[in-house]
Amino acid sequence: MAHIQLPEGLPGIRGAMAFRPATARPLNDLVEVLLHGPNSLTPGERELIATYVSSENDCYYCQTIHGAIAAASLNGDEALVKQVKHDFHNAAISEKLKALLVIAGKVQRGGKHVTTEDVAAARAQGATDIEIHDTVLIAAAFCMFNRYVDGLATTQPRDEAMYRERGKWIARDGYVNVSKEYLPAEAAH
């Protein structure tokens, strides 16, 4: 049961956002740019970063929905998503993404854990400054999102099929468009 009275039938962050639409719009705008907008990292790679950080934060809702979005963005490869969450060093992903996940994991523990050596290692694998920047921002933002979801004790269903279907929808249409389902028109855009 949530710590405050959230709208019924909207699990995870959707309930919290519907409760406070004025804060939902900028949060959706941010996640749209970070995970769905144009970038040299694919949406699937960026969703894997969000999934990994959410997994490290033990946020069931976020790791499951973003894992589903990542899988939908990666031709349905749910096994790869699980591998990244549990042992990304041995996952079938690029060395650049592995180096970025090292940085993301250190941000998850605390921003000061990221070292110049971590950044140099990512650059050595071809990471650009914007990819390093966005990795740090995705990791930091997802620490906030995870704490938002868990700090309010939002409903977090265990229905994998629900996450899978919603993940396909978000991967296809983006966060801002999907938010129109649960936000008033003036808050959604």
N, C-alpha and C positions, 0 to 999 in steps of 0.2 A: 504494500500500500504506500502510495506516494506521501511524502511529508507535508505537502500542501494539496489543496483540491485542484487537480488538473483535469482537463476535459477527458471524458470517457472515450475509450476506443482509439486513442492515439498513443501508441507505445513510444517509449524512448524519448528522444529529443523532440519529436513532433508534438507530444503533449505539452512539454515545457514551452515550446515556441508558440503553440496556439494559446497558451495561458498569457503570454506577453508578446503580442505581435510586433510591438514597437522595437523590441530587441531582436526579434526573429529576422526581420528584413536585412539588417546589416550582417548578421551571422550567415544567412543564406547567400548574400552577395559575396562574402569572403570565401566561403567554401566553393561557390560556383567558379570563382577566379582560380582558386588554388587547385581544385581537383578536376574541373570540367572544361575550363577555358583553354585557349591556345597556349601551348607550352612545348618545349623540346622533349620533355618527359611525357610519355603517353598517359592518358587517363588511367590505364591499368597500373602503370608504375606508381603514379601518385596515390591511387587508392590502396596499393600495397603498403606504401609508407604509412598512410592513415590506419590501415588495418593492423600493421605491426605495432605501432605506438599504442593503439587501443588495446591490443592483446597484452602488451607489457603493462598497461595500466589496469588490466583485468576488468575492462568494461565490456560486459557481454553484448549489450545492444550495439555499441559502436563497432566492435570487432566483427560482429556477425553481419550487420548491414553493409559495412564497407568491404568486408570480405566478399559478400555477394555481389556488390557493385564491381569490385576488382575482377572477380570470376567472369561476370557478364562482359566486362571490357576485354577479357583475355580468352575469348572463345569458350567460355564455360569451364575453364580449368580450375575447378575447386581444389584439386589435389595440390596444385602449385601454391594456392593461397594458404593452405594448411602447412605446407612445407616452409613457406616464408615465415609464418607465425612461430614455428617451432625450431627451425634451424636454417635460417636464410643463407648462411655461409655455404651450404651444400645444395641449395635450391637451383633450379634451372633458370636463373636470371643472369643478367649481365653483371660483369665485375663492377661496372659503374654503379648499378643499383645497389649492389652489396655494399660498396663504400658509402653510398648515401644512407643506407639503412644503419650502418655503424654510427653515422652522425645523428640520425633520427633517434636511435636508442640512447645515445648520450644526452641529447636534449631532453628526452623523456625522464632521465634521472636528474637532470638539472643542466641548464645551459652552459655553465662553467666547466662541465665535463668535456665539452668539445675542445679538441686541441688543434694546434696548427698542423700537426702531423696527420690528423684525421682529414682535414681539409686538403692537405697536400696529396694524400692518398686518393681522395675523390678526384682531384684535378688530374692526377696521373692516369686515372681510368677514363678521362675525357669529360668529367663533369665541368659545366660552366659555372660562372659566378651566380647566374640566375637560378640554376638548378640547385646549387648549394643553398642559396638564400631561400628558395621555395621549400626545400627539404626541412630546413630549420623552422620555417614558419608553419608548415604542415604539422610537424611534430609538436611545436608549441601550441598551436591552435587545437590540436586533438587532445592534448593534456587538458585544456580548458573544456572542450566539448565533453570529454569523458567524465570530468568532475561535475559538469553541469547535469549530465544524465544521472550519474550515480549519487550526486549530492542531494538531489531531490527525490531519490528512490523511485524513479519513474518505472512504469510497468515495462518489463522486458520479456516478452513471450519467448518460448522455446520452440516455436513452429518454424523449422528450417525452410519449409516451402514458402511461407509468407515472406521471409527475408529474400529468398531466391527470386521471387516474382517482383518484389519491390526493387531489388537490386537491378534487375533488367530494365525496369521502367526508368530509374534514375540514370543508369548508364546511357540510355537512349535519349532522354529528354532534359537532363540536367536538374540541378537542385532548385533553382528559382522556379522553373516551370512546374515541378512536382509540388513545391510548397503551396501553389495555388489551391491544392486540394484541401488543405487544412488551415490556411490563413485567410483573413478577410481580404478582399481585392485591393484595398488601399495599402495593406502591409506587404502583400506578395509582389506587387508591381502593377 
